[in-house]
Amino acid sequence: MPREFCGKSRRIAEIIHKRMSEQWKTIKWIFTGPPGTGKSRLAEVTALDLAGSPFTVDRVNGQSLSIDVVRHWRDMAAYKPLFGRSVKVVEEIDAASTAAQNELRTYLDELKDGAFIGTTNKPLKELQSQLSSRCAHFKFDMVEMEEIRGLLVKWVPEKIAAAIAMSSNGCVRSALIDAEQWLDSQECA
């Protein structure tokens, strides 16, 4: 898993991969950092690894996280999944309403066997402290241009990879989209 990431996100992936192998019963993590640094991708990959089955991963956007959703999670926590372990992922957790975040705090306090991963582009200090204090924190940073170039040369010529990396401003997602568009334009030519 860690090899598909670059920059600090690779080091975080390695740490998380090691922690997952330690057989933790309960995991509560928040990934913070700028857009396009691998937070969502690492949350997705980690959730599937932790769950052991895609059927036990519940992934929502913070804007869709409601009190009812969190209460449903709390109600369902009393039952063990048939496959794997229950994993909840909330993308852009900062976008959840205050009421949903408050309810989520109770869910996290009661979580005894499962995993929760939240992501946000906001700094940790901008999250509700009562929420962020219940989770381990992993801070992602912008990826260096040279690392992005090194990633892209697997698919595009060196000169193109360097130009895309320079214009990406440290955002891997943006660089990958630009590389994909370049590859598409070559197929059409």
C-alpha positions in Angstrom: 0.0 0.0 0.0 2.6 2.7 0.9 4.3 2.5 -2.5 1.4 4.1 -4.3 1.9 7.4 -2.3 4.6 10.0 -2.5 6.0 12.7 -0.2 4.9 12.8 3.4 1.8 10.8 2.5 4.0 7.8 1.8 5.6 8.0 5.3 2.1 8.3 6.8 0.9 5.3 4.8 3.9 3.3 6.1 3.1 4.3 9.7 -0.6 3.4 9.3 0.2 0.1 7.5 2.5 -0.8 10.5 -0.2 0.2 13.0 -2.8 -1.9 11.2 -0.6 -4.9 11.5 -0.6 -4.4 15.3 -4.2 -5.7 15.4 -5.7 -2.7 17.1 -9.3 -3.3 18.2 -10.4 0.4 17.7 -9.0 3.0 15.4 -9.9 6.7 15.4 -7.9 8.8 13.0 -8.2 12.3 11.4 -6.2 13.2 8.3 -5.6 16.9 7.7 -3.7 18.8 5.1 -4.0 20.6 1.8 -6.1 19.3 -1.1 -4.5 16.7 -3.4 -2.0 15.3 -0.9 -3.4 11.8 -0.6 -5.7 12.0 2.4 -8.8 10.7 0.8 -7.0 8.0 -1.2 -5.2 6.8 1.9 -8.5 6.8 3.9 -10.1 4.8 1.1 -7.3 2.2 0.9 -6.9 1.9 4.6 -10.7 1.6 5.2 -10.8 -1.4 2.8 -7.8 -3.0 4.4 -9.2 -2.6 7.9 -12.7 -3.7 7.0 -11.7 -6.8 5.1 -14.8 -6.3 2.9 -16.2 -3.4 1.0 -19.6 -4.2 2.5 -18.5 -3.0 5.9 -17.1 0.4 4.8 -19.5 3.3 5.2 -18.1 6.4 3.4 -19.9 9.8 3.5 -19.1 13.4 2.8 -19.2 15.7 5.8 -22.1 17.6 4.2 -24.1 14.4 4.2 -23.3 13.5 7.7 -26.4 14.0 9.7 -27.4 13.3 13.3 -29.6 10.4 11.9 -26.6 8.9 10.1 -24.5 9.0 13.2 -27.3 7.6 15.4 -27.7 4.8 12.9 -24.0 4.0 13.2 -24.4 4.0 17.0 -27.4 1.6 16.8 -25.6 -0.7 14.4 -22.4 -0.8 16.6 -24.2 -3.3 18.8 -24.0 -5.8 16.0 -20.8 -7.4 14.6 -20.6 -7.4 10.8 -20.8 -10.7 9.0 -17.7 -9.9 7.1 -14.6 -8.1 8.5 -14.9 -5.1 10.7 -17.0 -1.9 10.6 -15.2 1.1 9.2 -16.6 4.7 8.9 -15.0 7.3 6.7 -16.1 10.9 6.7 -14.6 13.0 3.9 -14.3 16.8 4.7 -15.5 16.2 8.3 -15.4 20.0 8.9 -18.4 20.3 6.5 -20.6 18.4 8.9 -23.1 20.4 10.9 -22.3 21.2 14.5 -25.1 18.9 15.6 -23.7 16.0 13.6 -20.2 16.6 14.9 -21.6 16.6 18.5 -23.3 13.3 17.9 -20.2 12.0 16.3 -18.3 12.7 19.5 -20.6 10.4 21.4 -20.2 7.7 18.7 -16.4 7.9 18.9 -16.6 7.6 22.7 -18.7 4.5 22.4 -16.7 2.9 19.6 -15.2 -0.3 21.0 -14.5 -2.5 18.0 -14.2 -0.7 14.6 -12.5 2.1 12.9 -13.2 5.7 12.1 -11.2 7.9 9.6 -12.0 11.6 9.0 -10.4 13.8 6.4 -10.2 17.6 6.2 -8.4 20.3 4.3 -8.6 22.5 7.3 -5.9 22.7 10.0 -6.6 20.7 13.1 -7.1 23.8 15.2 -10.1 24.7 13.0 -11.9 21.5 13.9 -14.1 21.2 16.9 -11.5 20.4 19.7 -13.9 18.0 21.4 -14.0 16.0 18.1 -10.3 16.2 17.2 -9.1 15.3 20.7 -10.9 11.9 20.3 -8.7 10.9 17.3 -5.1 10.4 16.4 -4.0 13.1 14.0 -2.0 12.7 10.8 -0.9 15.9 9.0 -0.3 15.7 5.3 1.9 18.3 3.5 2.1 19.5 -0.1 4.2 17.1 -2.2 7.5 18.4 -3.5 7.7 19.1 -7.3 10.5 16.5 -7.8 8.5 13.8 -6.1 5.5 14.5 -8.3 7.7 14.5 -11.4 9.2 11.1 -10.3 5.6 9.7 -10.0 4.6 11.0 -13.4 7.5 9.7 -15.4 6.0 6.3 -15.1 3.4 7.3 -17.6 4.5 10.5 -19.5 7.8 11.7 -20.9 10.3 13.4 -18.6 9.8 16.9 -20.1 6.0 16.6 -19.8 6.2 15.2 -16.3 8.5 18.1 -15.2 6.1 20.7 -16.7 3.0 19.1 -15.1 4.8 18.8 -11.7 5.9 22.5 -11.8 2.3 23.7 -12.5 0.7 21.4 -9.9 1.7 23.5 -6.9 2.2 20.4 -4.8 -1.2 18.8 -5.6 -0.8 15.2 -6.7 -4.4 15.0 -7.7 -4.1 18.0 -10.1 -0.9 16.5 -11.5 -2.5 13.2 -12.2 -5.5 14.8 -13.9 -3.2 16.9 -16.1 -1.1 13.8 -17.0 -4.3 11.9 -17.8 -5.4 14.7 -20.1 -2.1 14.8 -21.8 -2.2 11.0 -22.4 -5.8 11.4 -23.7 -4.6 14.1 -26.1 -1.8 11.8 -27.4 -4.3 9.0 -28.1 -6.5 11.4 -30.1 -3.6 12.8 -32.1 
